[in-house]
Amino acid sequence: MAHRIPVYHLVFIQKSAGGMSPRLQLTLGPERVAVLLQQRAIADNEVYTQVTEERAAAVARGVQVVVDDTRADHYQKILIPD
């Protein structure tokens, strides 16, 4: 049976998102910056929830899960096109 390789691979990496530059903040204004930061926080929580669920499922299957404790407990979902 052949396994098809997906066209896009989603990869989760343990990394904090960078901040917004002061120039961009001045350009957008405080209201728009607040909205963007709130949207980023919601997206971060969704990714964190997904990582936590996958980690718990792996532990339930008996897989040893290794987490880098030297980095922040934040994750980003990155799309790697083929």
N, C-alpha and C positions, 0 to 999 in steps of 0.2 A: 504494500500500500504506500503510495507516494504522499508525502507531506508537503503541502504547498507553503512556500515561504511568503509571509505577508509583505505587501509592498512597503508598508511603514512599520517600524518598530517603535513602541513606546518604552522608554527606559526611565526608571525612577532613580534619581541620584540624591544623596544626602548633602544638601547645600541650602544655605539661606539665600533668599532673594536680595538683590542689591537695592540700595535706596534710590531715591529720585534726586537728580541734580538740583541744586538751588536755582539755577537759571530756568529749568523746566518748571519748577514750582512757581516761580514768579510769573512765568508766561501763562500758566494755566489758571492761576488764582487759587485761593484757599478752598473754595467750595469744590472745585473740580478735583483738586488734589485729595481732599477728604473722600470723595466718591471713589476715586481710583484706588486709594489705600484700602478702603472698605471692600471693594471688589477683589483686590489682591488677597486680603485676609480670608475672604470666603473661599476663593480658589485654593489657597494654601490649606485650609481646613478640610476641603474635599479630598485633596491629595493625601493629607496626613491620615484621614479616616481610611482611605483605600489601602495605604501602606500598613496601617495597624491591623486591618482585617486580614490582609494577606499574610502578615507575620503570625497572627494568631492561628490561622488555618495551617500554616507550615509547622508550627509548634505542635498542633494537635495531631499532625501526621507523623510526628517524631523527627522532624528535620531540625538540626541545630541552626539557629538563627544568630548571625553575628552582626552586631551593630557597632559602628565606630563611635565610641563615647567621647572622643576628643572633638568631635564636630557637634554643631547645634542639632537639635532634634527636629529639623525642618527638611522637607523633601520637595523636589521639583520634578514634574513630569516633562520629559523632553522627547520630541518627535525626531527620529532619525530616519530620513528617507533613504531608500536604496538607490 
